[in-house]
Amino acid sequence: MASLLVLGGCSGMQAKDYAGSTPHFDLFTYFDGHTRAWGIFQGRTGSLKRQFTVDIHGVVDGDELTLTEHFVYADGEMQQRIWTIRRIDAHHYEGRANDVVGVARGEAYGQVLNWRYILRLPFGDGAVDVHFDDWMFLQLDDVLVNRAEVTKFGVRVGEVTLFFMRRGGGI
């Protein structure tokens, strides 16, 4: 049984698997300037729970990227998240944000970035911590597709899907 658990843990997708894929995704280049995203959150059964748009302003300063994200949900709720992302080397990143618990870790190869973190979400009178396993895939024409599995205690609670497009200004 232990062997099956170890093998099962190794069978998942790895960012390195995409090393030769194109177009090449550079996190800092893509998010430098203005970007817009459209997204949905689906619950564990696949039912649509929330829809939203995100306007993002990114500023690169050396090996640091600051992303200011403005979320607008279909029900009118608004939210802001500010990420500070540091490039560790050609393939690895660390990020922090006000509602991220600890440090987010990213790994990029070819057209792919895998981003993993714990997000603290408001829930009732308190908050709940959920794990995000984001996979970003750069497509032609600067379209970026993001799928994120959301889990709590290792149990899938839903999935987030986002589509990003860079906006005007020669970006």
C-alpha positions in Angstrom: 0.0 0.0 0.0 2.8 2.4 0.9 4.4 1.8 -2.5 1.2 2.7 -4.3 0.9 6.0 -2.3 4.5 6.9 -3.2 4.0 6.0 -6.9 0.7 7.9 -7.0 2.4 11.0 -5.6 4.9 10.9 -8.4 2.5 10.4 -11.3 1.3 14.0 -11.5 2.1 16.6 -14.1 5.5 18.4 -13.7 6.4 21.8 -15.1 9.7 20.4 -16.5 7.5 18.2 -18.8 6.9 21.3 -20.8 10.5 22.5 -21.2 10.4 22.4 -25.0 6.9 23.8 -25.5 6.1 27.1 -27.2 5.3 29.9 -27.1 7.7 30.6 -24.2 6.1 32.1 -21.1 8.0 34.7 -19.2 6.0 35.7 -16.1 7.7 39.1 -15.8 7.4 40.0 -19.5 3.7 38.9 -19.7 2.5 40.7 -16.6 4.5 43.9 -17.1 1.8 46.5 -17.7 -1.9 46.0 -17.9 -3.6 42.6 -18.2 -7.3 41.6 -17.9 -8.7 38.2 -16.9 -12.1 36.6 -17.0 -12.7 33.7 -14.6 -15.1 31.3 -13.0 -15.1 29.1 -9.9 -16.8 25.7 -10.1 -17.6 23.7 -7.0 -16.6 20.0 -6.6 -19.5 18.8 -8.7 -18.7 21.2 -11.6 -21.5 23.6 -10.9 -20.8 27.3 -11.5 -20.4 29.1 -8.1 -18.9 32.5 -9.1 -17.9 34.6 -12.1 -15.4 37.5 -12.1 -13.1 39.7 -14.0 -9.7 40.9 -12.8 -7.8 44.0 -13.9 -4.1 43.6 -13.2 -1.4 46.2 -13.2 2.2 44.8 -13.1 5.5 46.6 -12.4 8.8 44.9 -12.9 11.8 46.2 -10.9 14.8 43.9 -11.5 14.0 40.5 -10.2 10.8 41.6 -8.5 7.3 41.8 -10.0 4.5 43.6 -8.2 1.0 42.7 -9.4 -2.0 44.7 -8.2 -5.2 42.8 -9.0 -8.7 44.3 -8.8 -11.4 41.6 -8.8 -15.0 42.4 -9.6 -17.4 39.5 -9.0 -20.8 39.1 -10.9 -22.6 39.7 -7.6 -20.9 43.2 -7.3 -18.3 42.2 -4.6 -14.9 43.8 -5.2 -11.6 42.6 -3.9 -7.9 43.6 -4.2 -4.8 41.4 -4.0 -1.3 42.7 -4.3 1.4 40.1 -5.2 5.1 40.6 -4.7 6.9 38.0 -6.8 10.6 37.4 -6.7 12.5 35.5 -9.5 14.8 33.0 -7.8 16.4 31.7 -11.0 15.5 31.0 -14.6 12.7 28.6 -13.6 11.7 29.3 -10.0 9.7 32.1 -8.3 8.5 33.0 -4.8 5.5 35.2 -4.1 3.6 36.8 -1.3 0.3 38.5 -1.0 -1.9 39.8 1.9 -4.2 36.7 1.8 -1.5 34.1 1.0 -0.4 32.0 3.9 3.4 31.7 3.9 5.2 31.8 0.5 3.8 30.8 -2.9 6.2 28.8 -5.0 6.3 28.8 -8.8 8.1 26.8 -11.4 8.2 27.7 -15.1 9.3 25.8 -18.2 8.4 26.4 -21.9 4.9 27.7 -22.1 3.9 26.6 -18.6 4.0 28.0 -15.0 2.9 25.9 -12.1 2.1 28.1 -9.0 1.3 26.5 -5.6 0.1 28.4 -2.5 -2.3 28.5 0.4 -5.0 31.2 0.2 -6.9 32.4 3.2 -10.5 33.1 2.2 -13.3 34.8 4.2 -15.8 32.2 5.5 -18.7 33.1 7.7 -17.3 35.1 10.7 -13.8 33.7 10.1 -11.6 32.4 7.4 -10.7 29.1 5.7 -7.3 28.2 4.2 -7.4 26.4 0.9 -4.6 25.0 -1.3 -4.3 26.3 -4.9 -2.4 24.3 -7.6 -2.4 26.7 -10.6 -1.3 25.7 -14.0 -0.8 28.6 -16.5 -0.5 27.8 -20.2 0.6 30.5 -22.7 -1.2 30.2 -26.0 -0.7 32.1 -29.3 -1.7 35.7 -29.5 -0.7 36.4 -25.8 -3.7 34.5 -24.4 -2.9 32.8 -21.1 -5.1 30.0 -19.8 -5.0 29.3 -16.0 -6.6 26.2 -14.4 -6.4 25.8 -10.6 -7.4 22.9 -8.5 -8.6 24.1 -5.1 -8.3 21.6 -2.2 -8.9 21.5 1.6 -7.3 18.8 3.7 -6.3 17.1 0.4 -10.0 17.0 -0.8 -10.9 18.8 -4.0 -13.4 21.6 -3.3 -13.4 23.2 -6.7 -11.6 24.5 -9.7 -10.9 28.0 -11.0 -10.5 28.7 -14.7 -9.1 32.0 -16.0 -8.3 33.5 -19.4 -5.8 36.4 -19.5 -5.2 38.9 -22.2 -2.6 41.7 -22.2 -4.0 45.1 -22.8 -3.1 48.0 -25.1 -0.3 50.5 -24.8 2.2 48.5 -26.9 2.3 45.7 -24.3 
